[in-house]
């Protein structure tokens, strides 16, 4: 069945040649095509495409004609395939937190206040008095001491509460200090080591100014094992790639509409799923016309019968030997 023949059948079945209706027939056909493609997973509309996951980037773009995923595999240097398990995006988020990039900055000021060490001058981080902060393993944090209130109050770290004032020693792993506190450009920076202990920030010149810094385990990186649809155009994988990986996506694609070609053009649906396409168009067209309920029911029944036969082909006959648990199947008739 060609595009011109389909147009003619729609007008004849629905007995409607009104100008507005005829001008909207292409949209009616597209809606019917979408209805069919969403109702049946046809192996004929699967394809493969290769791509690349980049280091420390959890995201992978979907192809422009992407309709639904079938499988995603990571390839090693010998082209061995490791297939990822499809999960919900919330699972990926919880199991594999995002790897941060760049540096998190705390603006440090000094003012009078009260904390667990008593009253007096205290460090305020982003305006909060001596907060308990989180310094995640592998991430970098900058404590900006350029504000003039920091004069004579160098901020350092210790594994002991209140630092040297609590009979502890200064913790220096991954720590860099620059400039004079209270002057432009002054800061203390820390890149948190793996397995870092709980830390405490304190002032080397005055007791009781700081607070606690917890050091939770950082995001897990490695060869991706799971993937999910993050949005309409993006996959998310977990764990976050620790290197660049070649990947191969096997997916259901949205074929070109019959309306995109010449009047004499055909598509797979118009050749091999003629009844499903026709009655899908009649159903969409009659809904457009706000037709009578009994005829709408009749067209819907004929459409469902055609879809059932198409499912028998696409999800019955053509998937007999497929062993994946998530492959749609119906009993062959």
BABALUM-603854 format. One line per 3 residues: for each residue x, y, z negated of C-alpha. Coordinates in steps of 0.02 Angstrom, whole numbers, plus 50000, padded with zeros to 5 digits. Layout:
BEGIN
X/Y/Z  ...
//
This chain:
BEGIN
50000/50000/50000  50073/50168/50053  50052/50335/49967
49929/50392/50101  49827/50231/50083  49821/50252/49894
49761/50431/49910  49624/50376/50029  49567/50234/49915
49556/50351/49765  49447/50474/49860  49337/50337/49932
49313/50238/49770  49274/50393/49669  49179/50475/49812
49265/50639/49779  49348/50748/49910  49329/50911/49815
49481/51023/49843  49537/51039/49662  49521/50852/49633
49619/50809/49791  49758/50932/49744  49774/50844/49575
49782/50667/49645  49974/50664/49634  49962/50700/49447
49828/50567/49427  49940/50440/49512  50089/50486/49402
49982/50464/49247  49930/50292/49308  50110/50243/49344
50162/50298/49169  50017/50201/49094  50075/50042/49180
50258/50064/49138  50216/50090/48955  50100/49938/48952
50216/49810/49033  50403/49780/49016  50450/49728/49191
50623/49653/49219  50619/49732/49392  50638/49901/49307
50796/49863/49210  50969/49924/49253  51142/49938/49177
51249/50092/49154  51419/50115/49073  51473/50255/48959
51590/50301/48818  51574/50325/48631  51702/50451/48572
51797/50446/48408  51701/50512/48256  51546/50548/48363
51391/50447/48317  51290/50503/48468  51270/50438/48645
51160/50518/48778  51026/50417/48865  51017/50413/49057
50902/50540/49140  50783/50401/49198  50781/50313/49029
50615/50236/48977  50659/50108/48843  50813/50016/48781
50851/49832/48810  51028/49812/48743  51186/49909/48703
51357/49827/48699  51532/49884/48651  51671/49822/48766
51847/49788/48704  52005/49803/48807  51977/49628/48877
51798/49671/48927  51725/49558/48792  51549/49610/48746
51489/49641/48568  51303/49678/48565  51239/49804/48439
51083/49769/48336  50939/49890/48363  50882/49974/48203
50775/50118/48143  50863/50286/48140  50833/50299/47952
50932/50138/47926  51079/50212/48022  51072/50374/47923
51071/50285/47755  51194/50146/47794  51317/50254/47889
51321/50437/47831  51381/50564/47957  51568/50596/47961
51593/50780/47930  51703/50888/48037  51793/51048/47993
51813/51122/47820  51682/51159/47688  51716/51326/47603
51672/51379/47427  51682/51565/47390  51757/51584/47216
51720/51731/47101  51754/51755/46915  51629/51826/46792
51574/51807/46612  51463/51659/46575  51432/51501/46475
51471/51321/46524  51513/51156/46438  51675/51232/46375
51590/51381/46293  51577/51566/46335  51698/51682/46424
51760/51703/46602  51699/51565/46718  51724/51514/46898
51570/51545/47006  51566/51440/47164  51454/51517/47296
51375/51617/47157  51341/51469/47040  51421/51459/46868
51542/51310/46854  51433/51188/46955  51465/51002/46968
51520/50985/47149  51542/50840/47271  51708/50819/47361
51684/50673/47481  51832/50562/47522  51917/50608/47685
51839/50782/47693  51925/50951/47672  51866/51087/47553
51929/51265/47541  51909/51369/47383  51922/51550/47441
51997/51658/47303  52010/51821/47401  51885/51911/47291
51973/52033/47173  51890/51952/47021  52007/51803/47046
52161/51902/46995  52265/51798/46872  52145/51649/46890
52230/51519/47002  52112/51372/47034  52188/51199/47027
52132/51018/47003  52161/50884/46872  52095/50710/46832
52069/50773/46653  51924/50884/46599  51986/51064/46580
52151/51016/46661  52310/51059/46568  52203/51140/46432
52133/50967/46399  52308/50893/46389  52301/50836/46570
52415/50868/46717  52388/50954/46882  52323/50843/47024
52415/50885/47185  52370/50747/47309  52306/50832/47468
52305/51002/47383  52372/51161/47462  52376/51334/47379
52408/51493/47477  52423/51676/47429  52393/51767/47266
52218/51746/47190  52123/51909/47204  52210/51956/47367
52152/51937/47547  52190/51764/47617  52212/51678/47448
52140/51503/47433  52162/51329/47365  52120/51187/47484
52103/51000/47457  52085/50855/47578  52012/50719/47469
52109/50556/47472  52031/50385/47489  51994/50313/47316
52020/50484/47237  51970/50489/47052  51841/50607/46980
51922/50779/46978  51903/50937/46876  51939/51112/46937
52016/51230/46811  52115/51391/46791  52300/51371/46755
52301/51531/46651  52141/51519/46549  52044/51379/46467
51864/51330/46497  51833/51413/46665  51799/51264/46778
51692/51111/46802  51681/50936/46872  51708/50878/47051
51642/50705/47093  51728/50613/47236  51605/50493/47319
51659/50367/47449  51672/50445/47621  51576/50394/47776
51620/50224/47847  51702/50220/48018  51740/50072/48129
51674/49975/48279  51487/50013/48295  51371/49872/48244
51199/49952/48251  51109/50080/48357  50944/50173/48358
50851/50301/48461  50888/50468/48378  50774/50569/48492
50707/50567/48671  50880/50589/48747  51004/50521/48619
51058/50360/48534  51141/50358/48363  51263/50218/48316
51335/50154/48154  51463/50148/48087  51536/50306/48161
51663/50256/48295  51842/50258/48231  51906/50269/48410
51840/50287/48587  51741/50136/48649  51675/50089/48819
51492/50039/48810  51365/49963/48926  51180/50004/48911
51048/49889/48983  50884/49982/48988  50712/49999/49064
50709/50145/49182  50569/50253/49250  50561/50221/49437
50530/50358/49563  50346/50395/49584  50262/50350/49748
50211/50534/49755  50393/50584/49777  50411/50505/49950
50329/50522/50119  50147/50475/50150  50207/50310/50224
50318/50271/50074  50293/50126/49954  50358/50078/49783
50374/49915/49687  50208/49949/49599  50117/49989/49761
50181/49827/49842  50183/49700/49698  50059/49775/49575
49930/49846/49694  49776/49813/49587  49857/49879/49428
49909/50039/49517  49741/50062/49604  49632/50033/49451
49751/50134/49343  49726/50279/49464  49537/50255/49467
49533/50251/49278  49637/50409/49263  49539/50492/49404
49370/50451/49327  49429/50518/49159  49482/50676/49252
49307/50687/49327  49225/50658/49157  49126/50517/49236
48990/50407/49164  49035/50291/49021  48976/50132/49107
49085/50159/49260  49231/50209/49150  49210/50044/49058
49206/49950/49222  49365/50031/49287  49450/50000/49119
49403/49816/49126  49470/49796/49302  49630/49887/49251
49654/49775/49099  49629/49619/49206  49763/49680/49327
49881/49722/49183  49856/49548/49109  49910/49470/49275
50059/49588/49283  50108/49542/49105  50101/49359/49153
50228/49398/49289  50339/49521/49198  50331/49454/49020
50290/49272/49057  50363/49200/49217  50515/49314/49223
50568/49296/49041  50558/49107/49021  50743/49079/48992
50781/49236/48892  50830/49197/48713  50826/49369/48632
50702/49379/48489  50642/49553/48537  50603/49514/48719
50414/49534/48748  50335/49370/48803  50163/49306/48841
50110/49129/48877  50119/49084/49062  49951/49050/49142
//
